[in-house]
Every structure is written in structure tokens, then in C-alpha cells.
Amino acid sequence: MRLTWGALLLLLSSNLQAAAPTLRFAIADSWTMPAVAIDGGQPSTGILYDTMGRLAQHLGAQAEFHVLARARMQKAMAQGEVDVRCYVAQAWLPTPSTDDLWSVPLFQQRNVLVSASAIPAAVRLEELSRQRIGTVLSYTYTPLQPLFDANLLIRDDARNEEQVLQKLVVGRYRYAIASQWTLEWFNRTQADGNPLYSVAVVQDQAVGCHIRSDPSVPARKILHTLQHMKLSGEIDSIVERYVAPPSREQASTISP
């Protein structure tokens, strides 16, 4: 009888798991910590991984992660391969659809110009001499695009921001572009104790999640849940587990 009840409980548990809906998230293969760590082709930790996981838990769904090239993410959304894309802004989409659904702003994406030297402490982007700048392949840096187009600055692409900063450390170029998150994480995890420095703000933009508009996706519930996670402080708490909140002095220094 015990075996019978045990088998029955196992069957019920399996049925419940099978009945749980799946929420498919897009993960850019160019993301690095503290946003996401990708191990064996799947995310394992990080700010965005934790946020997506908590969203799925709130919805009673199982999170399914699709690691994609950044250039393919929007196409995957349009073709119904994934349901949710996070850490994105409407302005980044080449052809926004009127059916697109967007969450409230969830994160602040601050791209900064990074130097291996603390001097000069501040740099004016438009006054940079013609030189190579460390960038990420397929990333768009709108404020610098006119300088790239005019060949006044030359992109030196790497696969992700961590590689961009590693190339800066070994002297491949004088300046690189990275997010404030990545810069802080990189400095925290370097063993040699020689930090990199933020010398200019390239772009500061609010980003959120893009939800696929389809009857099979509980889009309104997702939007409501994300709004609650933001307003309740849950998302900010996730961020602060990986990146310390800036002090008032830091905030005033790095503001555009």
C-alpha cells in the first residue's frame, strides 16, 4: 500500500509540474556578470537571471531560457520563439510594432567611457582624437554613432563587455565603453587591485521588458507583476545583491 500511495504522489507531482506553464526568456549571449553568467550554454546567476526567475515564480510558471545572439533577439520575439525580452528600450528596436507591450522602466542602463588611467578624471567625447575605442559587437552607441560614421572614432569590437575591458587592461586601446554595472563588477573581481575608471557618461537610459503580444502569453499579468516587483523594491534588492547602490556623490559625478 505504501508503494501504491508513493507512486500515486509521484504521479500527481509529475502532473503538476507538467501542467505548469512555461515562460520563455531571451538571454543575449553577449551579457556578462553582473547581468548574467552563462555556463554550459545556460544562464546560472546574475541580476537579470534572478529577475526573470522571480517573475516566473510569481506567475506560477517555469522559466525557460533561450541564449541567443543579440542581433537575433528581436527576430526570435517576432517569430514566437521567446515570450519575454528584458533589459531593452523601445528606442533600440529598428521597427517597433504597435502591438508591442512594454513594462515600466525596471533598470537604469548607464554606458560609460572607461580608462585604465584616473587622469584625466573627465573626458569630453566630442574632443577625443581619432583612435580605436573598445566596443561590443552589434551594440549600438547612439551618441557616438556620428563619430563612428565620420571615422573620427574607430570601433574595436569584442564579443562582450568583459572582453572589452580585458583588452583595455592589456593596452589594446586607451578607452572602452561598458555599462556601469560591468565596470563595477570587473573592478571588484580583479586580483591585481588596479581599477579601471569611468571618465565620461556615454548614455544613460531606462530599460525594461518587452513582452510578446500573443493570446498564449499572459502579457497583462506579466506587466502587472513586473510593476509590482519594481514598486515593492524587489528588483532594486536583486540589483543591490550584485552592485552596490551609488552614493549621492557618485550619482552626481556620473550624471550626464
C-alpha atoms as an extended CHARMM CRD file, in Angstrom:
* protein
*
       256  EXT
         1         1  MET       CA              0.0000000000        0.0000000000        0.0000000000  PROA      1               0.0000000000
         2         2  ARG       CA              2.8660000000        2.3440000000        0.7790000000  PROA      2               0.0000000000
         3         3  LEU       CA              4.2940000000        1.7430000000       -2.6480000000  PROA      3               0.0000000000
         4         4  THR       CA              0.9200000000        2.4330000000       -4.2020000000  PROA      4               0.0000000000
         5         5  TRP       CA              0.4930000000        5.7460000000       -2.3640000000  PROA      5               0.0000000000
         6         6  GLY       CA              4.0990000000        6.6870000000       -3.1090000000  PROA      6               0.0000000000
         7         7  ALA       CA              3.6260000000        6.0110000000       -6.7870000000  PROA      7               0.0000000000
         8         8  LEU       CA              0.3890000000        8.0000000000       -6.7490000000  PROA      8               0.0000000000
         9         9  LEU       CA              2.0590000000       11.0010000000       -5.1050000000  PROA      9               0.0000000000
        10        10  LEU       CA              4.9040000000       10.8470000000       -7.5940000000  PROA      10              0.0000000000
        11        11  LEU       CA              2.4090000000       10.7500000000      -10.4510000000  PROA      11              0.0000000000
        12        12  LEU       CA              0.4910000000       13.7230000000       -9.0510000000  PROA      12              0.0000000000
        13        13  SER       CA              3.7200000000       15.6780000000       -8.5960000000  PROA      13              0.0000000000
        14        14  SER       CA              4.7780000000       14.9390000000      -12.1660000000  PROA      14              0.0000000000
        15        15  ASN       CA              1.3780000000       16.0060000000      -13.4790000000  PROA      15              0.0000000000
        16        16  LEU       CA              1.5200000000       19.2800000000      -11.5560000000  PROA      16              0.0000000000
        17        17  GLN       CA              4.9690000000       20.0420000000      -12.9480000000  PROA      17              0.0000000000
        18        18  ALA       CA              3.8310000000       19.1960000000      -16.4530000000  PROA      18              0.0000000000
        19        19  ALA       CA              0.7960000000       21.4400000000      -16.0350000000  PROA      19              0.0000000000
        20        20  ALA       CA              2.8740000000       24.4840000000      -15.0380000000  PROA      20              0.0000000000
        21        21  PRO       CA              3.0300000000       26.9530000000      -17.9340000000  PROA      21              0.0000000000
        22        22  THR       CA              6.3950000000       27.8210000000      -19.4370000000  PROA      22              0.0000000000
        23        23  LEU       CA              7.6280000000       31.3910000000      -19.8080000000  PROA      23              0.0000000000
        24        24  ARG       CA             10.3830000000       31.6850000000      -22.4090000000  PROA      24              0.0000000000
        25        25  PHE       CA             13.0040000000       34.3790000000      -21.8420000000  PROA      25              0.0000000000
        26        26  ALA       CA             15.5810000000       35.7270000000      -24.3000000000  PROA      26              0.0000000000
        27        27  ILE       CA             19.1500000000       35.8660000000      -22.9790000000  PROA      27              0.0000000000
        28        28  ALA       CA             21.8360000000       37.6670000000      -25.0040000000  PROA      28              0.0000000000
        29        29  ASP       CA             24.9790000000       35.5870000000      -25.3800000000  PROA      29              0.0000000000
        30        30  SER       CA             26.9870000000       38.8120000000      -25.0310000000  PROA      30              0.0000000000
        31        31  TRP       CA             25.7440000000       39.5260000000      -21.4970000000  PROA      31              0.0000000000
        32        32  THR       CA             28.2370000000       39.0920000000      -18.6760000000  PROA      32              0.0000000000
        33        33  MET       CA             28.1740000000       39.4850000000      -14.9220000000  PROA      33              0.0000000000
        34        34  PRO       CA             26.6300000000       41.0460000000      -13.0070000000  PROA      34              0.0000000000
        35        35  ALA       CA             23.7670000000       40.9100000000      -15.5390000000  PROA      35              0.0000000000
        36        36  VAL       CA             24.0570000000       37.1870000000      -16.2910000000  PROA      36              0.0000000000
        37        37  ALA       CA             26.6080000000       34.3990000000      -16.0400000000  PROA      37              0.0000000000
        38        38  ILE       CA             26.2770000000       31.8100000000      -18.8110000000  PROA      38              0.0000000000
        39        39  ASP       CA             27.6540000000       28.3580000000      -18.0600000000  PROA      39              0.0000000000
        40        40  GLY       CA             27.3250000000       25.4270000000      -20.4250000000  PROA      40              0.0000000000
        41        41  GLY       CA             25.0920000000       27.4340000000      -22.7210000000  PROA      41              0.0000000000
        42        42  GLN       CA             22.5810000000       28.3520000000      -19.9830000000  PROA      42              0.0000000000
        43        43  PRO       CA             22.3440000000       31.2520000000      -17.5090000000  PROA      43              0.0000000000
        44        44  SER       CA             23.1310000000       30.3820000000      -13.9060000000  PROA      44              0.0000000000
        45        45  THR       CA             23.1610000000       33.5930000000      -11.8720000000  PROA      45              0.0000000000
        46        46  GLY       CA             23.0730000000       37.3790000000      -12.1640000000  PROA      46              0.0000000000
        47        47  ILE       CA             20.6910000000       40.3280000000      -11.9020000000  PROA      47              0.0000000000
        48        48  LEU       CA             18.6300000000       39.5280000000      -14.9930000000  PROA      48              0.0000000000
        49        49  TYR       CA             18.6130000000       35.7850000000      -14.3450000000  PROA      49              0.0000000000
        50        50  ASP       CA             17.2970000000       36.3570000000      -10.8180000000  PROA      50              0.0000000000
        51        51  THR       CA             14.7070000000       38.8900000000      -12.0110000000  PROA      51              0.0000000000
        52        52  MET       CA             13.3760000000       36.5590000000      -14.7070000000  PROA      52              0.0000000000
        53        53  GLY       CA             13.3060000000       33.6410000000      -12.3010000000  PROA      53              0.0000000000
        54        54  ARG       CA             11.3550000000       35.6060000000       -9.7040000000  PROA      54              0.0000000000
        55        55  LEU       CA              8.8950000000       36.8070000000      -12.3560000000  PROA      55              0.0000000000
        56        56  ALA       CA              8.2360000000       33.2140000000      -13.3940000000  PROA      56              0.0000000000
        57        57  GLN       CA              7.7810000000       32.1740000000       -9.7530000000  PROA      57              0.0000000000
        58        58  HSD       CA              5.2570000000       34.9510000000       -9.1400000000  PROA      58              0.0000000000
        59        59  LEU       CA              3.3040000000       33.7470000000      -12.1690000000  PROA      59              0.0000000000
        60        60  GLY       CA              3.4680000000       30.0820000000      -11.1920000000  PROA      60              0.0000000000
        61        61  ALA       CA              5.3870000000       29.3500000000      -14.3840000000  PROA      61              0.0000000000
        62        62  GLN       CA              8.5920000000       27.5560000000      -15.2500000000  PROA      62              0.0000000000
        63        63  ALA       CA             11.3170000000       29.8010000000      -16.6620000000  PROA      63              0.0000000000
        64        64  GLU       CA             12.8610000000       28.6160000000      -19.9210000000  PROA      64              0.0000000000
        65        65  PHE       CA             15.9460000000       30.4790000000      -21.1130000000  PROA      65              0.0000000000
        66        66  HSD       CA             16.9390000000       30.8390000000      -24.7590000000  PROA      66              0.0000000000
        67        67  VAL       CA             20.5180000000       32.0820000000      -25.1870000000  PROA      67              0.0000000000
        68        68  LEU       CA             20.7000000000       34.0000000000      -28.4610000000  PROA      68              0.0000000000
        69        69  ALA       CA             22.9890000000       36.3120000000      -30.3630000000  PROA      69              0.0000000000
        70        70  ARG       CA             21.8870000000       39.8450000000      -29.5790000000  PROA      70              0.0000000000
        71        71  ALA       CA             21.2200000000       40.5120000000      -33.2640000000  PROA      71              0.0000000000
        72        72  ARG       CA             18.7110000000       37.6240000000      -33.2970000000  PROA      72              0.0000000000
        73        73  MET       CA             16.7230000000       38.5450000000      -30.2030000000  PROA      73              0.0000000000
        74        74  GLN       CA             14.1040000000       40.7330000000      -31.8530000000  PROA      74              0.0000000000
        75        75  LYS       CA             13.6020000000       38.2540000000      -34.6870000000  PROA      75              0.0000000000
        76        76  ALA       CA             13.0870000000       35.4990000000      -32.1090000000  PROA      76              0.0000000000
        77        77  MET       CA             10.3980000000       37.6290000000      -30.4510000000  PROA      77              0.0000000000
        78        78  ALA       CA              8.6750000000       38.3200000000      -33.7660000000  PROA      78              0.0000000000
        79        79  GLN       CA              8.6980000000       34.6330000000      -34.7240000000  PROA      79              0.0000000000
        80        80  GLY       CA              7.3100000000       33.4960000000      -31.3710000000  PROA      80              0.0000000000
        81        81  GLU       CA             10.4360000000       31.6430000000      -30.2380000000  PROA      81              0.0000000000
        82        82  VAL       CA             10.5260000000       33.5790000000      -26.9430000000  PROA      82              0.0000000000
        83        83  ASP       CA              7.9150000000       35.4300000000      -24.9040000000  PROA      83              0.0000000000
        84        84  VAL       CA              9.8590000000       37.9930000000      -22.8860000000  PROA      84              0.0000000000
        85        85  ARG       CA             12.9450000000       40.0590000000      -23.6100000000  PROA      85              0.0000000000
        86        86  CYS       CA             14.3150000000       42.1270000000      -20.7340000000  PROA      86              0.0000000000
        87        87  TYR       CA             16.9240000000       44.8740000000      -20.4210000000  PROA      87              0.0000000000
        88        88  VAL       CA             15.7860000000       46.5820000000      -23.5970000000  PROA      88              0.0000000000
        89        89  ALA       CA             14.4280000000       50.0040000000      -24.6070000000  PROA      89              0.0000000000
        90        90  GLN       CA             11.8480000000       50.7850000000      -27.2760000000  PROA      90              0.0000000000
        91        91  ALA       CA             14.3190000000       53.0960000000      -28.9980000000  PROA      91              0.0000000000
        92        92  TRP       CA             16.6130000000       50.1350000000      -29.6670000000  PROA      92              0.0000000000
        93        93  LEU       CA             14.1330000000       48.3960000000      -31.9600000000  PROA      93              0.0000000000
        94        94  PRO       CA             14.5730000000       49.2100000000      -35.6630000000  PROA      94              0.0000000000
        95        95  THR       CA             10.8650000000       48.7680000000      -36.4420000000  PROA      95              0.0000000000
        96        96  PRO       CA              8.6910000000       48.8960000000      -33.3020000000  PROA      96              0.0000000000
        97        97  SER       CA              5.2650000000       47.3030000000      -33.6860000000  PROA      97              0.0000000000
        98        98  THR       CA              2.0430000000       48.8830000000      -32.4840000000  PROA      98              0.0000000000
        99        99  ASP       CA              1.2920000000       45.5380000000      -30.8190000000  PROA      99              0.0000000000
       100       100  ASP       CA              4.4200000000       45.6790000000      -28.6660000000  PROA      100             0.0000000000
       101       101  LEU       CA              3.8400000000       45.5750000000      -24.9090000000  PROA      101             0.0000000000
       102       102  TRP       CA              6.3490000000       47.1740000000      -22.5580000000  PROA      102             0.0000000000
       103       103  SER       CA              6.8630000000       47.0770000000      -18.8200000000  PROA      103             0.0000000000
       104       104  VAL       CA              7.5300000000       50.0830000000      -16.6480000000  PROA      104             0.0000000000
       105       105  PRO       CA             11.2380000000       51.0260000000      -16.5080000000  PROA      105             0.0000000000
       106       106  LEU       CA             12.9600000000       48.4130000000      -14.3460000000  PROA      106             0.0000000000
       107       107  PHE       CA             16.6740000000       49.2060000000      -14.6050000000  PROA      107             0.0000000000
       108       108  GLN       CA             18.9330000000       52.1090000000      -15.4890000000  PROA      108             0.0000000000
       109       109  GLN       CA             21.4670000000       51.3220000000      -18.1870000000  PROA      109             0.0000000000
       110       110  ARG       CA             24.4020000000       53.7040000000      -17.8930000000  PROA      110             0.0000000000
       111       111  ASN       CA             27.1340000000       53.2590000000      -20.5030000000  PROA      111             0.0000000000
       112       112  VAL       CA             30.3970000000       54.9380000000      -19.5630000000  PROA      112             0.0000000000
       113       113  LEU       CA             33.7120000000       55.6440000000      -21.2310000000  PROA      113             0.0000000000
       114       114  VAL       CA             36.3340000000       53.6720000000      -19.3310000000  PROA      114             0.0000000000
       115       115  SER       CA             40.0460000000       54.3590000000      -18.9800000000  PROA      115             0.0000000000
       116       116  ALA       CA             42.8900000000       52.4920000000      -17.3020000000  PROA      116             0.0000000000
       117       117  SER       CA             44.1370000000       55.8360000000      -16.0110000000  PROA      117             0.0000000000
       118       118  ALA       CA             42.4840000000       58.1460000000      -13.4920000000  PROA      118             0.0000000000
       119       119  ILE       CA             43.9170000000       61.1660000000      -15.3200000000  PROA      119             0.0000000000
       120       120  PRO       CA             42.1920000000       62.9960000000      -16.8520000000  PROA      120             0.0000000000
       121       121  ALA       CA             39.2940000000       62.4800000000      -14.4830000000  PROA      121             0.0000000000
       122       122  ALA       CA             36.7770000000       63.6740000000      -17.0770000000  PROA      122             0.0000000000
       123       123  VAL       CA             36.7660000000       63.4730000000      -20.8690000000  PROA      123             0.0000000000
       124       124  ARG       CA             34.6170000000       65.2670000000      -23.4420000000  PROA      124             0.0000000000
       125       125  LEU       CA             33.5680000000       62.6980000000      -26.0180000000  PROA      125             0.0000000000
       126       126  GLU       CA             33.4680000000       65.1540000000      -28.9110000000  PROA      126             0.0000000000
       127       127  GLU       CA             37.0630000000       66.2110000000      -28.1950000000  PROA      127             0.0000000000
       128       128  LEU       CA             38.6030000000       62.7420000000      -28.4310000000  PROA      128             0.0000000000
       129       129  SER       CA             41.3130000000       62.4270000000      -31.0700000000  PROA      129             0.0000000000
       130       130  ARG       CA             40.9360000000       59.8240000000      -33.8240000000  PROA      130             0.0000000000
       131       131  GLN       CA             41.5770000000       56.4590000000      -32.1710000000  PROA      131             0.0000000000
       132       132  ARG       CA             40.2320000000       52.9840000000      -31.5520000000  PROA      132             0.0000000000
       133       133  ILE       CA             37.5410000000       52.5730000000      -28.8970000000  PROA      133             0.0000000000
       134       134  GLY       CA             36.6750000000       49.2670000000      -27.2510000000  PROA      134             0.0000000000
       135       135  THR       CA             33.0920000000       48.2720000000      -28.1340000000  PROA      135             0.0000000000
       136       136  VAL       CA             30.8610000000       45.1870000000      -28.1790000000  PROA      136             0.0000000000
       137       137  LEU       CA             29.9520000000       43.5610000000      -31.4820000000  PROA      137             0.0000000000
       138       138  SER       CA             26.4420000000       44.5630000000      -32.6770000000  PROA      138             0.0000000000
       139       139  TYR       CA             25.9490000000       47.0420000000      -29.8190000000  PROA      139             0.0000000000
       140       140  THR       CA             24.7220000000       50.4930000000      -30.8230000000  PROA      140             0.0000000000
       141       141  TYR       CA             26.1010000000       53.5660000000      -29.0660000000  PROA      141             0.0000000000
       142       142  THR       CA             23.7810000000       56.2820000000      -30.3230000000  PROA      142             0.0000000000
       143       143  PRO       CA             25.6420000000       59.3810000000      -29.0090000000  PROA      143             0.0000000000
       144       144  LEU       CA             28.8950000000       58.1650000000      -30.5930000000  PROA      144             0.0000000000
       145       145  GLN       CA             27.4420000000       56.9600000000      -33.8870000000  PROA      145             0.0000000000
       146       146  PRO       CA             28.1310000000       60.2530000000      -35.7380000000  PROA      146             0.0000000000
       147       147  LEU       CA             31.7900000000       59.9850000000      -34.6780000000  PROA      147             0.0000000000
       148       148  PHE       CA             31.9700000000       56.3680000000      -35.8630000000  PROA      148             0.0000000000
       149       149  ASP       CA             30.2530000000       57.2540000000      -39.1470000000  PROA      149             0.0000000000
       150       150  ALA       CA             32.7140000000       60.0940000000      -39.7550000000  PROA      150             0.0000000000
       151       151  ASN       CA             35.6560000000       57.7880000000      -38.9480000000  PROA      151             0.0000000000
       152       152  LEU       CA             36.6590000000       60.1220000000      -36.1320000000  PROA      152             0.0000000000
       153       153  LEU       CA             36.4670000000       57.1700000000      -33.7580000000  PROA      153             0.0000000000
       154       154  ILE       CA             37.0720000000       53.5530000000      -34.7850000000  PROA      154             0.0000000000
       155       155  ARG       CA             35.2330000000       50.6210000000      -33.2300000000  PROA      155             0.0000000000
       156       156  ASP       CA             37.3320000000       47.7630000000      -31.8840000000  PROA      156             0.0000000000
       157       157  ASP       CA             34.6950000000       45.0870000000      -31.3000000000  PROA      157             0.0000000000
       158       158  ALA       CA             34.8400000000       42.2460000000      -28.8040000000  PROA      158             0.0000000000
       159       159  ARG       CA             32.2540000000       39.5740000000      -28.0290000000  PROA      159             0.0000000000
       160       160  ASN       CA             31.1810000000       41.0330000000      -24.6730000000  PROA      160             0.0000000000
       161       161  GLU       CA             31.9340000000       43.8380000000      -22.2340000000  PROA      161             0.0000000000
       162       162  GLU       CA             34.2220000000       41.7200000000      -20.0670000000  PROA      162             0.0000000000
       163       163  GLN       CA             36.4590000000       41.0540000000      -23.0690000000  PROA      163             0.0000000000
       164       164  VAL       CA             36.3230000000       44.7570000000      -23.9650000000  PROA      164             0.0000000000
       165       165  LEU       CA             37.6660000000       45.6690000000      -20.5190000000  PROA      165             0.0000000000
       166       166  GLN       CA             40.2850000000       42.9120000000      -20.5790000000  PROA      166             0.0000000000
       167       167  LYS       CA             41.6310000000       44.3410000000      -23.8350000000  PROA      167             0.0000000000
       168       168  LEU       CA             41.7270000000       47.7810000000      -22.2110000000  PROA      168             0.0000000000
       169       169  VAL       CA             43.7750000000       46.3980000000      -19.3080000000  PROA      169             0.0000000000
       170       170  VAL       CA             46.4360000000       44.9830000000      -21.6530000000  PROA      170             0.0000000000
       171       171  GLY       CA             46.6720000000       48.2500000000      -23.5870000000  PROA      171             0.0000000000
       172       172  ARG       CA             44.8690000000       47.4790000000      -26.8390000000  PROA      172             0.0000000000
       173       173  TYR       CA             43.3290000000       50.9610000000      -26.6970000000  PROA      173             0.0000000000
       174       174  ARG       CA             43.0940000000       53.9540000000      -24.3490000000  PROA      174             0.0000000000
       175       175  TYR       CA             39.3330000000       53.9460000000      -23.8980000000  PROA      175             0.0000000000
       176       176  ALA       CA             36.4740000000       51.4640000000      -23.9390000000  PROA      176             0.0000000000
       177       177  ILE       CA             32.7120000000       51.5790000000      -23.4810000000  PROA      177             0.0000000000
       178       178  ALA       CA             30.9890000000       49.4470000000      -20.8550000000  PROA      178             0.0000000000
       179       179  SER       CA             27.9810000000       49.6130000000      -18.5780000000  PROA      179             0.0000000000
       180       180  GLN       CA             28.4300000000       50.9390000000      -15.0650000000  PROA      180             0.0000000000
       181       181  TRP       CA             27.3110000000       47.5290000000      -13.7870000000  PROA      181             0.0000000000
       182       182  THR       CA             30.0260000000       45.7040000000      -15.7360000000  PROA      182             0.0000000000
       183       183  LEU       CA             32.7150000000       48.1990000000      -14.7460000000  PROA      183             0.0000000000
       184       184  GLU       CA             31.9200000000       47.8930000000      -11.0380000000  PROA      184             0.0000000000
       185       185  TRP       CA             31.8210000000       44.0950000000      -11.2190000000  PROA      185             0.0000000000
       186       186  PHE       CA             35.0690000000       43.9560000000      -13.2040000000  PROA      186             0.0000000000
       187       187  ASN       CA             36.8760000000       46.1660000000      -10.6800000000  PROA      187             0.0000000000
       188       188  ARG       CA             35.5380000000       44.1190000000       -7.7740000000  PROA      188             0.0000000000
       189       189  THR       CA             36.7370000000       40.8290000000       -9.2230000000  PROA      189             0.0000000000
       190       190  GLN       CA             40.2260000000       41.8550000000      -10.3940000000  PROA      190             0.0000000000
       191       191  ALA       CA             43.0120000000       40.3030000000       -8.3300000000  PROA      191             0.0000000000
       192       192  ASP       CA             45.7040000000       42.8910000000       -9.1110000000  PROA      192             0.0000000000
       193       193  GLY       CA             43.9040000000       45.7660000000       -7.3870000000  PROA      193             0.0000000000
       194       194  ASN       CA             44.3640000000       48.1270000000      -10.3520000000  PROA      194             0.0000000000
       195       195  PRO       CA             40.9040000000       49.5570000000      -11.0430000000  PROA      195             0.0000000000
       196       196  LEU       CA             39.5600000000       50.9330000000      -14.2820000000  PROA      196             0.0000000000
       197       197  TYR       CA             37.9590000000       54.3760000000      -14.2320000000  PROA      197             0.0000000000
       198       198  SER       CA             34.7810000000       55.9290000000      -15.5860000000  PROA      198             0.0000000000
       199       199  VAL       CA             35.7660000000       59.2110000000      -17.2690000000  PROA      199             0.0000000000
       200       200  ALA       CA             32.5690000000       60.1450000000      -19.1540000000  PROA      200             0.0000000000
       201       201  VAL       CA             28.9450000000       59.1060000000      -19.4580000000  PROA      201             0.0000000000
       202       202  VAL       CA             28.1570000000       57.9070000000      -22.9760000000  PROA      202             0.0000000000
       203       203  GLN       CA             24.4500000000       57.1840000000      -22.4960000000  PROA      203             0.0000000000
       204       204  ASP       CA             22.0550000000       56.8820000000      -19.5730000000  PROA      204             0.0000000000
       205       205  GLN       CA             18.7640000000       55.1950000000      -20.3790000000  PROA      205             0.0000000000
       206       206  ALA       CA             15.9020000000       53.4700000000      -18.5870000000  PROA      206             0.0000000000
       207       207  VAL       CA             15.2600000000       49.9140000000      -19.7750000000  PROA      207             0.0000000000
       208       208  GLY       CA             12.5510000000       47.3650000000      -19.0820000000  PROA      208             0.0000000000
       209       209  CYS       CA             10.9910000000       44.2110000000      -20.5140000000  PROA      209             0.0000000000
       210       210  HSD       CA              9.3570000000       43.6730000000      -23.9020000000  PROA      210             0.0000000000
       211       211  ILE       CA              6.5090000000       41.1560000000      -23.8550000000  PROA      211             0.0000000000
       212       212  ARG       CA              5.2560000000       39.3420000000      -26.9280000000  PROA      212             0.0000000000
       213       213  SER       CA              1.6650000000       40.1990000000      -27.7820000000  PROA      213             0.0000000000
       214       214  ASP       CA              0.0160000000       36.8130000000      -28.2740000000  PROA      214             0.0000000000
       215       215  PRO       CA             -3.0880000000       35.1540000000      -26.7720000000  PROA      215             0.0000000000
       216       216  SER       CA             -0.8950000000       32.3400000000      -25.4350000000  PROA      216             0.0000000000
       217       217  VAL       CA              1.1970000000       34.7830000000      -23.3760000000  PROA      217             0.0000000000
       218       218  PRO       CA             -0.3200000000       36.2540000000      -20.1600000000  PROA      218             0.0000000000
       219       219  ALA       CA              1.0530000000       39.6560000000      -21.1220000000  PROA      219             0.0000000000
       220       220  ARG       CA             -1.1100000000       41.8310000000      -18.8590000000  PROA      220             0.0000000000
       221       221  LYS       CA             -0.3580000000       39.6470000000      -15.8620000000  PROA      221             0.0000000000
       222       222  ILE       CA              3.3450000000       39.8170000000      -16.6630000000  PROA      222             0.0000000000
       223       223  LEU       CA              3.2130000000       43.6140000000      -16.9030000000  PROA      223             0.0000000000
       224       224  HSD       CA              1.3220000000       43.9100000000      -13.6120000000  PROA      224             0.0000000000
       225       225  THR       CA              3.7460000000       41.5590000000      -11.8560000000  PROA      225             0.0000000000
       226       226  LEU       CA              6.8150000000       43.4250000000      -13.1130000000  PROA      226             0.0000000000
       227       227  GLN       CA              5.3050000000       46.7260000000      -11.9850000000  PROA      227             0.0000000000
       228       228  HSD       CA              4.6760000000       45.2790000000       -8.5260000000  PROA      228             0.0000000000
       229       229  MET       CA              8.2250000000       43.8750000000       -8.3560000000  PROA      229             0.0000000000
       230       230  LYS       CA              9.6090000000       47.3210000000       -9.1750000000  PROA      230             0.0000000000
       231       231  LEU       CA              7.3680000000       49.3430000000       -6.8740000000  PROA      231             0.0000000000
       232       232  SER       CA              7.8340000000       46.9390000000       -3.9630000000  PROA      232             0.0000000000
       233       233  GLY       CA             11.6110000000       47.2680000000       -4.1730000000  PROA      233             0.0000000000
       234       234  GLU       CA             12.1280000000       43.6120000000       -5.0940000000  PROA      234             0.0000000000
       235       235  ILE       CA             14.0040000000       44.3870000000       -8.3070000000  PROA      235             0.0000000000
       236       236  ASP       CA             16.1820000000       47.0140000000       -6.6340000000  PROA      236             0.0000000000
       237       237  SER       CA             17.0350000000       44.4800000000       -3.9250000000  PROA      237             0.0000000000
       238       238  ILE       CA             18.1110000000       41.9940000000       -6.5960000000  PROA      238             0.0000000000
       239       239  VAL       CA             20.3610000000       44.6220000000       -8.1910000000  PROA      239             0.0000000000
       240       240  GLU       CA             21.9140000000       45.5450000000       -4.8480000000  PROA      240             0.0000000000
       241       241  ARG       CA             22.8930000000       41.9250000000       -4.2210000000  PROA      241             0.0000000000
       242       242  TYR       CA             25.3590000000       42.2880000000       -7.0800000000  PROA      242             0.0000000000
       243       243  VAL       CA             26.0440000000       46.0240000000       -7.4030000000  PROA      243             0.0000000000
       244       244  ALA       CA             26.2230000000       48.4520000000       -4.5050000000  PROA      244             0.0000000000
       245       245  PRO       CA             23.8380000000       51.4160000000       -4.9030000000  PROA      245             0.0000000000
       246       246  PRO       CA             25.7230000000       54.6060000000       -5.8380000000  PROA      246             0.0000000000
       247       247  SER       CA             26.2610000000       57.2070000000       -3.1550000000  PROA      247             0.0000000000
       248       248  ARG       CA             24.9530000000       60.7350000000       -3.7280000000  PROA      248             0.0000000000
       249       249  GLU       CA             28.4730000000       61.8670000000       -4.5820000000  PROA      249             0.0000000000
       250       250  GLN       CA             28.9000000000       59.0910000000       -7.1450000000  PROA      250             0.0000000000
       251       251  ALA       CA             25.4950000000       59.7590000000       -8.6450000000  PROA      251             0.0000000000
       252       252  SER       CA             26.2480000000       63.4510000000       -9.1040000000  PROA      252             0.0000000000
       253       253  THR       CA             29.6540000000       62.6540000000      -10.6120000000  PROA      253             0.0000000000
       254       254  ILE       CA             28.4050000000       60.2390000000      -13.2620000000  PROA      254             0.0000000000
       255       255  SER       CA             25.2090000000       62.0170000000      -14.2170000000  PROA      255             0.0000000000
       256       256  PRO       CA             25.2380000000       63.4740000000      -17.7580000000  PROA      256             0.0000000000
